[in-house]
Amino acid sequence: MIAPTLSRYEEAISKVIDSESVTDIEQFMEELTSYGITDIEQLEDAYAGCYRDEATFCEDLMSDTYSSEMDALPTWVQYAIDWELVWHQTLKYDFFSVYFDSEYYFFNQNF
């Protein structure tokens, strides 16, 4: 049996989800399509990473974006930030997540 040939877009999705399963790729592609991502350029522009949860994504994003500001905060303030709350009150309006295979894949909504 000959394996089906994947398009560039499908190959890019395969790399994002780390799976060569055509079923997985098609399922993930359907989910992305519901958010308006339909080609490789949109995927590359929107993809923000894969994380175990929303809180970890928020903490990494804010630490990367506001590195010097975060470092200037006292340690006790840094540890007191509720990153899940940051997701629900702020970042979920600029990003969306796709829960797939026990992980969250994050995408910028402004692609």
C-alpha positions in Angstrom: 0.0 0.0 0.0 1.3 3.4 -1.0 1.3 6.1 1.7 -0.7 9.2 0.8 1.3 12.3 -0.2 0.9 15.2 2.2 0.6 18.8 1.1 3.1 21.4 2.5 0.4 22.5 4.9 -0.3 19.0 6.1 3.4 18.4 6.5 3.6 21.6 8.6 0.8 20.4 10.8 2.5 17.1 11.1 5.6 18.9 12.5 3.5 21.0 14.9 1.6 18.0 16.4 4.6 15.7 16.1 2.5 13.0 14.4 2.6 11.4 10.9 -0.9 10.0 11.3 -3.1 11.2 8.5 -6.1 10.9 10.8 -4.4 13.2 13.5 -3.4 15.7 10.8 -6.9 15.9 9.3 -8.5 16.2 12.8 -6.1 19.0 13.8 -6.6 20.7 10.4 -10.4 20.7 10.9 -9.9 22.3 14.2 -7.7 25.0 12.7 -10.1 25.6 9.9 -12.8 26.4 12.4 -10.6 29.3 13.6 -9.9 30.5 10.1 -6.4 29.0 9.6 -6.5 27.3 6.2 -2.9 27.5 4.8 0.7 27.2 5.8 1.3 30.9 5.9 -1.5 31.5 8.4 -0.3 28.5 10.4 3.3 29.8 10.6 2.1 33.4 11.5 -0.3 32.2 14.2 1.4 29.3 15.9 2.7 30.3 19.4 3.8 27.0 20.8 2.7 23.8 22.6 2.3 23.7 26.4 0.8 21.4 29.0 -1.6 24.1 30.1 -2.7 27.7 29.7 -0.9 28.9 32.8 2.5 27.8 31.5 1.9 29.4 28.1 1.0 32.7 29.8 4.0 32.7 32.1 6.4 31.9 29.2 4.8 34.5 27.0 4.9 37.2 29.6 8.5 36.3 30.7 9.6 36.5 27.1 7.8 39.7 26.3 8.4 41.5 29.5 11.7 39.9 30.6 13.3 43.0 32.2 10.0 44.1 33.9 9.4 40.6 35.3 13.0 40.4 36.6 12.5 43.8 38.3 9.5 42.4 40.3 10.3 41.1 43.8 10.4 37.3 43.8 7.3 37.0 46.0 5.3 39.0 43.5 6.5 36.9 40.6 5.3 33.7 42.5 2.0 35.3 43.4 0.8 35.8 39.8 -2.1 33.6 38.9 -1.2 32.7 35.3 -4.4 30.8 34.7 -6.3 33.9 35.6 -4.2 36.0 33.2 -5.2 33.6 30.5 -8.9 33.8 31.3 -9.1 37.5 31.9 -6.7 38.7 29.2 -4.8 36.5 26.8 -7.7 34.3 25.6 -9.0 37.2 23.6 -5.7 37.5 21.6 -4.9 33.7 21.4 -6.8 30.5 21.1 -5.8 27.0 22.1 -6.5 23.7 20.6 -6.4 20.8 23.0 -5.1 17.8 21.2 -3.4 14.6 22.4 -3.2 15.8 26.0 -1.5 19.1 25.1 -2.5 22.7 24.3 -1.4 24.2 21.1 -1.6 28.0 21.1 -2.3 30.3 18.2 -2.4 34.1 17.9 -5.9 35.2 16.7 -4.4 38.1 14.8 -2.7 36.2 12.0 
